[in-house]
Amino acid sequence: MEKDDIIKSVAERVKEKMLGESTGHDWWHVYRVWKNAIYLAEHEKGIDVYVVQLAALLHDIADWKFSGGDTTAGAKMAREMLEDVGVERGSIEIVCDIVENVSFKGGFGTRLSTKEGMIVQDADRLDALGAIGIARAFAYGGSKGREIYNPGISPLQYRDFEDYKKSNSRSTTVNHFYEKLFLLTGQMGTEAGRRIAREREEFMKEYLDRFYEEWNGRR
């Protein structure tokens, strides 16, 4: 198949698998990351946009959070799909490396070595910020039985990735803003990603200001 046909086929397969998922890691999250990644790639030089699109489409195909903590599950599934549609081996290796290492992992993940990987990672992290990021945070928190907010529970500080993996039920969704979301802007790998992230983070801080006012009966 031609590259455009391969991308279309992969997109259709991912959509079929992930459409309707309710934690914020659904097909529409993938779709937004895909479009964000294309946009970021347009602002960088020497980028393999084909690899970027494949990695963006497959970045959450089997997230470790929904695969029993297995951080290799996504890359394994991505490899099977890419081989099935006839992607060449070199591109498969790059895409699978991105899929395996794109996740935040509490800030203890492997730093991506390719510009394509940085673009996909930035695109994924942008979808955790701004108005959509707020909506996704509460959707995921609810799915894990987290309280929305509890003034008696302080944000957690993680010792390592294993500690982060155990945190799902020990904190609150509002705390998640401080434990992860507000750390993302400083970890962006592209200038365009940093610019968009700063704007989205500012919106989230304004939201929390209003949240605390309403929580305390001042609005």
N, C-alpha and C positions, 0 to 999 in steps of 0.2 A: 504493500500500500504506500501511497504518497504520504509525506509527513502530515499534511492537513487532514487526510483521511484517518491516520493513526490517532491524531489528537481528538478528532471527532469521535472515534470509536472508544477511546479511553474515557472521554467525558461521558458518553452514554452509559458505559459500564459502571462508572463511579456513581452517576446519578441514580441508576437503578438500585444500587446497593445502599445508598445513604439517604435517599429522599424520605422525609418524614421523621427522621431521627429528632429527638426532642431536647437534647442537652446543649444545643448550640454548636454541635460538631456534625451538622447535617450537610446535605448537598449544597444548600445555599451558602453555607460558610465556605465550602470548597469553591463554589462559583465566584464568590467575592475575592477570595485569595487568588484565584486564577486571574481575574481581571486586574487586581492590584499588582500582581507580579508582572503582567504585561506592561502596565503603566510604568513601574519602576525600571523595568528592563529598557524602556525607551529613553531613560535618562542616564544610562550607563553605556560605555563603549565596549565593543568586542564581546558582546553577550550572545550566547547560544540560546535564542529565544525558544527554540524547539524543546531543549532540555528543561528550560524554565517552566514551560507550560506543562510538560509531562509531570515534573516534580510537584508543581502546584496542585495539579489535579489529584495526585496520589499521596499528598503529604499526610493525610489523615485517614488513609484507607483502612488502617488497623491500628489506631492510636493505642499506645501502651496502657492508657488509663482504662480502656475498655477491652483489654486483651490480657487480663490477669497480671499486669505489670511487665509483660514481655516487651522489651524495647526493640526487639528484632522482628516482631510480627508484621509491622507495616512494610519493611523492606522485603520480606519474604513474599508477601502478597503482591506487592508492586512488581517484583521480578517475574512472578508467574504471569501476571497480566501483560506485562511488556513483552515477554517472550511469546506469548500467545498471539499478539498482534504483529509480531515481526520486527520489533525495534532492534537495532544493531547493538552488539554487546557493549561497545564503548559507552554509548548513551545510557544503557541500562545500569552500568556500574556507577556512573555519576548520579543518576536519578536515585538509585537505591541508597547511596551514601547520604544524599540530601534527606530522603524520607526517614532514614534511621536516626539522623542527628538534628533534625529541624526543631524538635520540641524544646520547650523552655527548661524542663526538668529541675525546677527550683533554682535555676541559675547555675547549675552544676553540669550542664550539658557540654558536649564537645563543640569547640568553635569550628564552624564550617570554613573550609579552606578555599572554596571556589566562589567567584562572584555570583554565579548562578544560584549557589546555595544561600548566599547572603540575601539575595533578592527574594527568594521564596520564603526565607525565614522572616524577613522584614514584612512581607505581604501578609503572612500568617499573624504576626504580632500586631499589625495595624488593625486586624479584625477583632483583636481583644481590647481595643481602645475606642474612645468616642461613644456616641449614642448606641451603636451596635454592640460595642464592648460591654457597656452597662447591661444591656438586655441579655447578652450571652452569659455574663457573670451570674445573674440571678437565676437564669434558666438552669445553669450547671449546678449552682449551689442548692437549688431546690431538689434536683435529681439525686444529690448526695445527702439530703436530709440536714443541710446546714441551716442554722438560724440566719435570718436576714442581718440582724445586728444584735449585739449584746454588749453594753458598756462595760460589763465585768470581765470580758474576754479580750485580752490584748493581742495585737498581731503577733504571729509566730516568727521566730528566726530559725532557719533550718541549718542543721549541722552538715548535711550532705544530701545527696539525691534520695537515699533510702529513707531518710527522715521526712523529706518532702512527700514521698509516695504515701506515707502513713498519715498525712495531714488532713485528708478529705473531710473527716468528721470532727476534727478537733478545733476548728476555727469557724468564722462566720463569713458570709459573702462580702460584707463591707470590709472586713479585715483583708480579704483577698486583694482588694485594691492596693493595699500597702505591702502585702506579702509578695505580689507578683506584678500587677498591672502598672504601677507607677515606676517599676524598675525597667520597663521595656524600652522607653525612649532612649535611655543612656546606652542600650545595648544594640541599637540599630546599626546595620552595617553599610547603609547607603545614605547619601545626603538627602535625597528625596524622601526616603523613609523617615529620617529624623525630623524633617520639616513637617510632614503630615502628622507624625506621632506627637510632636510638641503641641500642635493645635488641638488634637483629640484629647490629649492628657489635660489640657487646660479646661476643656469642656467638662471632663469628669470631675475635676476639682470643684468647679462651680456647682455641679450636681450635688456633690457631697456637702458643700456648704449649705445648700438648701435642705438636704436630707437632715442634717443635724439641727437646723432651725425648726423644722417640722417635728422632729423627734422630741425636742425639748419644749414644744408648745409656743415657739416664738413667731410662727407664721401661720 
